[in-house]
Amino acid sequence: RPSVRPSVMSKREKFFEAIRKQKTDTVRWSLGAGGQSPSVRDEDGNTAIMICAAGNLHKALRMLLDHCRRSREREQMDLRDGEGDGRTALMMAAHNGHREACQELLDAGCNFKLKCERGKTAADYARAKGHAELAARIDRGGESEEEDTDEDDANEHDPDAPEGETSTQRSKRKKRELEAKERRGAGGKELEAAKTDAATKKDADANEAAEAAEAAVASRPKPTWPDVEKAIAGNLKELALDARSATGGPGNILPAGVAVDPALWHATSVNTLKISLGAALTTLPSEISRLSGLMTLILSDNALTSLPESIGELKRLKVLEAERNALTSVPSSLSDCACLEILRLGHNKLTSVKALAACNELVTLVLDDNELTTLDDLDVASKSRLVTLSAKKNAIERVPGNLGKCALLAELCLGDNAIENLPKSLGELKEKKVRALEFEGNPLRDPKIKKMMGKSANLVKELLTYVRKNGVEDGDGGGGGGRGGGGKKGKKGKNQAKREDSSDEDEDED
């Protein structure tokens, strides 16, 4: 009776499971080596932060918010739900009366004044459900009534107080100002004059920047698509464009040969952009480099044949997905995207990945269903952060060498290729780290490896141990030599080889 192999959960699924069960160690690993993010969404369009807030999972929530602060990506706290009323995580927690989750979000600095598409704030949601005390706390930005009352008068008459400043922040600011006055002493006048000059220069620079911004707005094309207009007017962080965005009335029609509203490239507040226009989108203009704050770019399910070199100017880009297109190559400028961690290029027509050799911060790389014959030019040895490498359904003839240098590698999927032998270097991978090894569908020569693939209940450990001793040397993966080609040779096999060699020598002499 054939054994049934259990389905392997993806890193994303494990991340969401760890959040819901508040397994903080797994959440921490997922945010680091696992390549996950607090803004990743589930099937319902809710981010990880929203799930924690709605369920009052404040331990996991605190870890996600700490990650946002450290990575300086606070905007992830204020993302809106994908299919609902445009609610934020704070609104969800307030609606359910979760005081702990609300306090975590407020302490982290989320925007408690935001309104949903119905015009309601988080405090309004709490108030509507009878949580009056929680609503009042949200209106105060998370401060208790005592803290707010103690400092009310001082803040009321202080024109220099920043908006939303808490009592603790206010006290520290007052203390720093007092110490600065004491330090000035005899040289106070000179210091004040220097400050005045600096302030004058700062004002001039600010005026110049404002004028440049006004000029940029004046030269910006008028939006054609309502979704683009809404993103620009509302300074939205997320924008998704599909075939519906390009239809809906005569006002939405673009000039011939233009697939995307040109005003999109002026929506500079957007950091997460998804474009799915099908066969209508064959090229991406170089103006995409205007979106300098872009961190996630999803271009899957189009008809793109190439990506512009200017994509390398997106210095904050962390996630790039361009699956199910017609890409034949990728730009070498991708190596300039120093923050790029997740790259998905499956189901294209790529014949080489040499352009990715210098993308050394990659955590996840997916190259399934392309036309690759080798991964040797990928330089996997330099990718010390790589956790997942998948290149199934290609024509790859050998496993890339030096895989053992990838100390964090957990998933290696090379099924349905043309691999005949497995290298010894594969055995250098750490057994405790590796969760999945896929080589099914390859013409493997070693019968023992084939047997392991079909029956082993502990494939990873057995396979790594076996190839460590019996795999072929790096650079000898395609031929029949080496012990990995068909197991150890017996005495009879060695004598047969000698007779064949001597026969060849006799023929040469004749």
Legacy VTK file of the C-alpha trace (Angstrom):
# vtk DataFile Version 3.0
C-alpha trace
ASCII
DATASET POLYDATA
POINTS 510 float
0.000 0.000 0.000
1.709 3.257 -1.085
2.317 5.786 1.654
0.650 9.188 1.349
3.036 12.088 1.875
1.510 14.883 3.989
1.059 18.214 2.250
3.749 20.754 3.132
2.513 24.078 4.447
3.932 27.141 2.768
5.878 29.718 4.781
2.955 32.102 4.445
0.510 29.556 5.868
2.868 28.754 8.756
3.217 32.481 9.440
-0.548 32.956 9.748
-0.890 29.802 11.862
1.855 31.032 14.221
0.115 34.400 14.533
-3.265 32.899 15.384
-1.663 30.600 17.997
0.718 33.383 19.158
3.807 31.218 18.667
6.230 34.103 18.991
9.353 32.106 18.074
7.827 31.077 14.744
6.540 34.607 14.134
10.038 35.972 14.772
11.594 33.447 12.352
8.957 34.213 9.707
9.672 37.946 9.878
13.389 37.310 9.537
14.588 34.274 7.618
11.079 33.396 6.431
10.764 36.556 4.358
7.269 37.393 5.659
5.958 40.862 6.498
3.364 42.359 8.892
1.532 43.611 5.783
1.157 40.198 4.101
-2.537 39.454 3.508
-4.635 36.315 3.892
-7.319 35.082 1.492
-9.806 37.614 2.915
-7.526 40.582 2.277
-6.604 41.113 5.952
-3.003 41.828 6.909
-1.225 39.983 9.712
-1.603 43.078 11.895
-5.366 43.164 11.227
-5.726 39.502 12.211
-3.977 40.168 15.524
-5.979 43.322 16.189
-9.358 41.744 15.384
-8.593 38.728 17.597
-6.874 40.677 20.403
-3.707 38.631 19.880
-1.670 41.326 21.562
1.527 39.299 22.089
1.905 38.547 18.392
0.684 42.068 17.598
3.433 43.617 19.724
6.062 41.627 17.826
4.665 42.723 14.442
4.532 46.369 15.518
8.091 46.216 16.861
9.167 44.918 13.451
7.407 47.877 11.781
9.218 50.330 14.035
12.647 48.767 13.523
12.237 48.631 9.741
10.781 52.174 9.696
7.662 50.969 7.914
5.022 52.408 10.236
2.601 52.821 7.335
1.947 49.058 7.557
-0.024 49.721 10.758
-2.547 51.875 8.887
-3.246 49.712 5.829
-6.904 49.141 4.993
-8.777 45.866 4.539
-8.953 44.532 0.999
-12.642 43.751 0.555
-14.492 45.629 3.321
-15.177 49.243 4.203
-11.571 50.398 4.150
-11.103 49.709 7.875
-7.707 49.778 9.582
-6.433 47.371 12.229
-7.244 49.914 14.966
-10.837 50.160 13.743
-11.181 46.364 13.878
-9.826 46.191 17.429
-12.035 49.101 18.513
-15.139 47.523 16.958
-14.552 44.377 19.038
-13.715 46.319 22.202
-10.172 44.924 22.435
-8.471 47.394 24.766
-5.079 45.631 24.786
-4.796 45.497 20.988
-5.907 49.130 20.679
-3.301 50.215 23.233
-0.528 48.327 21.416
-1.439 50.050 18.142
-1.731 53.495 19.745
1.586 53.116 21.581
3.219 52.094 18.300
2.082 55.351 16.706
-0.762 54.336 14.394
-2.960 57.088 12.987
-6.062 57.048 15.194
-7.664 59.915 13.241
-8.065 57.994 9.976
-11.592 57.467 8.646
-13.000 54.481 6.762
-14.999 54.753 3.559
-18.108 55.378 5.668
-16.453 58.348 7.343
-16.025 56.643 10.736
-12.919 56.759 12.942
-11.744 53.969 15.248
-13.285 55.825 18.192
-16.619 55.928 16.331
-16.502 52.144 15.914
-15.854 51.665 19.646
-18.575 54.121 20.600
-21.143 52.439 18.333
-20.565 49.132 20.150
-20.944 50.691 23.608
-17.227 50.890 24.436
-17.341 54.533 25.554
-14.231 54.423 27.748
-12.190 52.813 24.966
-13.488 55.393 22.482
-12.395 58.224 24.773
-8.928 56.682 25.136
-8.590 56.375 21.350
-9.626 60.022 20.956
-6.784 60.942 23.346
-4.294 58.900 21.292
-3.978 56.195 23.939
-3.255 58.355 26.974
-5.210 57.837 30.156
-7.510 60.603 31.374
-5.166 61.461 34.263
-2.160 61.896 31.993
-4.202 64.010 29.621
-5.597 66.266 32.388
-2.223 66.861 34.055
-0.680 68.299 30.924
-3.712 69.880 29.251
-2.982 73.443 30.312
0.709 73.284 29.441
-0.012 71.968 25.940
-2.852 74.422 25.400
-0.526 77.434 25.648
2.503 75.862 23.937
2.594 76.807 20.242
5.727 74.674 19.697
4.051 71.409 20.775
4.031 68.903 17.859
0.654 67.485 16.920
-0.129 64.270 18.782
2.689 64.716 21.324
2.181 62.625 24.456
2.756 63.867 27.991
5.971 61.865 28.341
7.339 63.210 25.067
6.335 66.718 26.122
8.189 66.431 29.450
11.363 65.231 27.744
11.173 68.056 25.217
10.763 70.677 27.967
13.729 69.201 29.846
15.949 69.334 26.744
14.964 72.957 26.125
15.786 73.902 29.719
19.202 72.204 29.539
19.942 73.981 26.258
19.178 77.369 27.847
21.509 76.612 30.767
24.339 75.590 28.424
24.143 78.738 26.364
25.686 80.980 29.085
27.932 83.801 27.850
27.884 82.648 24.239
24.106 82.733 24.041
23.883 85.653 21.635
26.294 84.115 19.141
24.468 80.797 19.365
21.094 82.435 18.852
22.465 84.338 15.827
23.770 81.105 14.343
20.399 79.451 14.927
18.642 82.366 13.269
20.866 82.064 10.195
20.283 78.328 10.061
16.534 78.809 10.381
16.592 81.387 7.573
18.472 78.969 5.318
16.117 76.177 6.274
13.107 78.317 5.400
14.655 79.169 2.039
15.292 75.480 1.314
11.737 74.650 2.375
10.340 77.337 0.078
12.438 76.009 -2.798
11.211 72.473 -2.159
7.612 73.689 -1.995
7.992 75.505 -5.306
9.458 72.364 -6.888
6.555 70.314 -5.541
4.045 72.800 -6.932
5.753 72.674 -10.326
5.642 68.863 -10.273
1.913 68.926 -9.490
1.299 71.448 -12.270
3.109 69.260 -14.825
1.414 66.057 -13.662
-1.008 64.560 -16.205
-4.644 64.519 -15.190
-5.693 61.038 -13.993
-7.871 59.064 -16.405
-8.714 56.108 -14.187
-10.777 56.769 -11.030
-8.614 54.438 -8.920
-5.469 56.366 -9.858
-7.187 59.680 -9.140
-8.292 58.389 -5.745
-4.773 57.189 -4.895
-3.225 60.563 -5.730
-5.888 62.638 -3.984
-5.881 60.484 -0.851
-2.126 59.779 -0.703
-2.967 56.073 -0.561
-0.264 53.532 0.298
-1.802 50.622 -1.625
-3.167 50.511 -5.170
-4.460 47.554 -7.211
-5.324 47.964 -10.897
-7.065 45.294 -12.959
-9.161 45.127 -16.112
-12.053 46.802 -14.322
-9.897 49.856 -13.641
-9.520 50.398 -17.386
-13.258 50.293 -18.085
-16.360 51.992 -16.826
-17.039 54.908 -19.147
-15.770 57.123 -21.952
-13.657 59.138 -19.521
-11.491 56.089 -18.802
-10.250 55.599 -22.367
-6.475 56.030 -22.880
-4.696 57.070 -26.093
-3.812 54.309 -28.558
-0.714 52.355 -27.552
-0.943 53.377 -23.873
-1.921 50.518 -21.538
-1.626 52.242 -18.148
-2.868 55.645 -17.008
0.275 57.891 -17.212
-0.802 59.661 -14.014
-0.090 56.414 -12.119
3.635 57.156 -12.171
2.930 60.346 -10.191
1.149 58.541 -7.326
4.314 58.786 -5.249
2.633 57.915 -1.936
2.000 54.332 -3.111
4.345 51.702 -1.669
2.367 48.600 -2.692
1.306 48.395 -6.343
-0.448 45.554 -8.151
-1.118 45.729 -11.903
-3.027 42.879 -13.561
-4.306 43.906 -16.993
-3.849 40.642 -18.889
-2.873 40.735 -22.560
-3.238 44.536 -22.670
0.026 45.094 -20.761
3.090 44.063 -22.796
5.615 46.685 -21.638
6.220 48.736 -18.534
7.364 52.347 -19.036
10.616 53.609 -17.516
8.590 56.197 -15.560
7.953 53.535 -12.934
11.165 54.770 -11.325
9.188 57.837 -10.157
7.582 55.632 -7.496
10.699 55.804 -5.330
8.881 54.630 -2.192
7.651 51.400 -3.786
8.290 48.326 -1.612
5.985 45.752 -3.206
5.419 45.484 -6.968
3.128 42.732 -8.310
3.006 42.391 -12.105
1.709 38.838 -12.446
-0.864 37.743 -15.035
0.062 40.152 -17.820
1.824 39.760 -21.170
5.103 41.486 -20.314
8.055 40.512 -22.497
10.607 42.540 -20.510
11.067 44.788 -17.499
12.615 48.274 -17.794
16.186 48.901 -16.627
14.858 51.807 -14.574
13.367 49.284 -12.154
16.808 49.264 -10.522
16.123 52.793 -9.255
13.495 51.467 -6.847
15.891 51.350 -3.912
13.257 50.364 -1.326
11.761 47.503 -3.358
11.507 44.333 -1.241
8.994 42.212 -3.178
8.781 41.769 -6.954
6.337 39.304 -8.500
6.070 38.958 -12.293
4.693 35.445 -12.765
2.649 34.240 -15.744
4.027 36.722 -18.259
6.209 36.230 -21.361
9.539 37.469 -19.975
12.588 36.224 -21.858
15.095 38.032 -19.635
15.354 40.227 -16.569
17.277 43.521 -16.327
20.734 43.462 -14.754
19.754 46.593 -12.818
17.774 44.387 -10.419
21.025 43.992 -8.494
20.743 47.701 -7.642
17.587 46.953 -5.639
19.571 46.398 -2.451
16.456 45.594 -0.371
15.012 42.988 -2.758
14.144 39.860 -0.744
11.302 38.111 -2.564
11.461 37.539 -6.332
8.876 35.432 -8.167
9.416 34.949 -11.907
7.642 31.637 -12.491
5.787 30.720 -15.697
7.759 32.870 -18.136
10.273 32.171 -20.930
13.547 32.894 -19.141
16.651 31.156 -20.523
19.209 32.653 -18.124
19.364 34.024 -14.581
22.816 35.589 -14.871
21.277 39.014 -14.186
20.408 37.796 -10.659
23.967 36.804 -9.736
24.479 39.961 -7.646
21.027 39.927 -5.964
22.543 38.701 -2.719
19.779 39.723 -0.291
17.218 37.325 -1.771
15.259 35.233 0.714
12.784 33.665 -1.729
13.478 32.987 -5.419
10.877 31.227 -7.602
11.732 30.359 -11.232
9.256 27.558 -11.949
8.138 26.707 -15.496
10.701 28.638 -17.560
13.237 27.520 -20.182
16.342 27.352 -17.986
19.029 24.736 -18.586
21.370 25.765 -15.769
21.468 27.638 -12.466
25.266 27.795 -12.340
25.277 31.485 -13.298
23.032 32.315 -10.328
25.996 32.284 -7.903
24.017 30.707 -5.067
27.087 30.668 -2.806
26.801 34.448 -2.364
23.150 34.274 -1.300
23.605 33.619 2.404
20.020 34.689 3.251
18.323 32.390 0.744
15.566 30.289 2.343
13.545 29.098 -0.668
14.834 28.221 -4.139
12.295 26.778 -6.555
12.952 26.092 -10.248
10.586 23.269 -11.127
9.529 22.411 -14.703
12.627 23.659 -16.542
15.364 21.765 -18.413
18.051 22.126 -15.731
20.719 19.433 -16.050
22.512 19.740 -12.715
22.043 20.984 -9.186
23.995 24.239 -8.696
27.273 23.809 -6.831
28.125 25.295 -3.441
24.563 25.003 -2.161
26.047 24.232 1.224
27.013 27.902 1.503
23.294 28.738 1.802
23.151 28.115 5.545
19.497 29.152 5.824
18.176 27.166 2.851
14.977 25.386 3.913
13.246 24.558 0.632
14.900 23.332 -2.566
12.437 22.443 -5.319
13.946 21.202 -8.587
11.352 18.671 -9.715
10.596 17.956 -13.397
13.994 18.883 -14.835
16.795 16.933 -16.550
18.964 16.216 -13.499
20.720 12.818 -13.555
22.968 13.000 -10.484
23.015 14.814 -7.146
26.257 16.485 -5.981
28.077 15.869 -2.721
27.821 19.573 -1.905
24.082 19.081 -1.453
24.916 17.110 1.681
26.458 20.223 3.249
22.988 21.649 3.838
21.896 21.668 7.465
19.393 18.893 8.161
17.676 20.857 10.914
17.043 23.778 8.579
15.879 21.926 5.463
12.143 21.210 5.356
11.624 20.144 1.735
13.722 18.633 -1.048
11.947 18.004 -4.350
13.635 16.102 -7.193
10.691 14.079 -8.482
10.304 13.934 -12.257
14.069 13.948 -12.985
15.947 11.120 -14.793
18.032 10.299 -11.704
20.539 7.489 -12.307
21.056 6.290 -8.762
18.346 3.689 -7.962
18.740 4.223 -4.218
17.852 7.887 -4.558
14.843 6.969 -6.674
13.742 4.564 -3.967
14.080 7.238 -1.293
11.944 9.618 -3.329
9.103 7.145 -3.449
9.123 5.573 0.002
11.210 7.423 2.572
9.276 8.887 5.480
12.302 10.968 6.472
13.517 11.980 3.038
15.543 15.068 3.961
17.790 13.360 6.512
18.298 10.176 4.492
18.954 11.957 1.216
21.437 14.469 2.630
23.315 11.721 4.474
23.455 9.560 1.338
24.654 12.211 -1.129
27.237 13.416 1.384
29.020 10.086 0.785
27.788 8.940 -2.601
26.995 12.095 -4.549
29.056 13.188 -7.540
31.695 15.882 -7.316
30.646 19.410 -8.287
31.175 19.915 -11.986
30.559 16.227 -12.761
26.768 16.237 -12.534
25.858 15.536 -16.128
27.960 12.451 -16.938
27.767 8.876 -15.842
30.956 8.932 -13.784
31.099 9.151 -10.037
29.562 6.934 -7.414
26.287 8.801 -7.681
25.779 7.628 -11.260
24.771 4.120 -10.297
26.091 3.138 -6.907
29.461 1.560 -6.066
31.252 -0.507 -8.670
32.040 -4.078 -7.710
35.211 -6.010 -8.625
33.530 -7.404 -11.728
32.591 -3.933 -12.916
36.149 -2.667 -12.442
37.655 -5.640 -14.402
35.172 -5.077 -17.216
36.250 -1.426 -17.416
39.936 -2.484 -17.592
39.250 -4.955 -20.435
37.445 -2.245 -22.400
40.404 0.138 -21.916
42.974 -2.470 -23.098
40.782 -3.308 -26.123
40.798 0.357 -27.113
44.617 0.459 -26.838
44.946 -2.626 -29.140
42.767 -1.003 -31.774
44.947 2.144 -31.673
48.117 0.071 -32.227
46.591 -1.651 -35.272
LINES 1 511
510 0 1 2 3 4 5 6 7 8 9 10 11 12 13 14 15 16 17 18 19 20 21 22 23 24 25 26 27 28 29 30 31 32 33 34 35 36 37 38 39 40 41 42 43 44 45 46 47 48 49 50 51 52 53 54 55 56 57 58 59 60 61 62 63 64 65 66 67 68 69 70 71 72 73 74 75 76 77 78 79 80 81 82 83 84 85 86 87 88 89 90 91 92 93 94 95 96 97 98 99 100 101 102 103 104 105 106 107 108 109 110 111 112 113 114 115 116 117 118 119 120 121 122 123 124 125 126 127 128 129 130 131 132 133 134 135 136 137 138 139 140 141 142 143 144 145 146 147 148 149 150 151 152 153 154 155 156 157 158 159 160 161 162 163 164 165 166 167 168 169 170 171 172 173 174 175 176 177 178 179 180 181 182 183 184 185 186 187 188 189 190 191 192 193 194 195 196 197 198 199 200 201 202 203 204 205 206 207 208 209 210 211 212 213 214 215 216 217 218 219 220 221 222 223 224 225 226 227 228 229 230 231 232 233 234 235 236 237 238 239 240 241 242 243 244 245 246 247 248 249 250 251 252 253 254 255 256 257 258 259 260 261 262 263 264 265 266 267 268 269 270 271 272 273 274 275 276 277 278 279 280 281 282 283 284 285 286 287 288 289 290 291 292 293 294 295 296 297 298 299 300 301 302 303 304 305 306 307 308 309 310 311 312 313 314 315 316 317 318 319 320 321 322 323 324 325 326 327 328 329 330 331 332 333 334 335 336 337 338 339 340 341 342 343 344 345 346 347 348 349 350 351 352 353 354 355 356 357 358 359 360 361 362 363 364 365 366 367 368 369 370 371 372 373 374 375 376 377 378 379 380 381 382 383 384 385 386 387 388 389 390 391 392 393 394 395 396 397 398 399 400 401 402 403 404 405 406 407 408 409 410 411 412 413 414 415 416 417 418 419 420 421 422 423 424 425 426 427 428 429 430 431 432 433 434 435 436 437 438 439 440 441 442 443 444 445 446 447 448 449 450 451 452 453 454 455 456 457 458 459 460 461 462 463 464 465 466 467 468 469 470 471 472 473 474 475 476 477 478 479 480 481 482 483 484 485 486 487 488 489 490 491 492 493 494 495 496 497 498 499 500 501 502 503 504 505 506 507 508 509
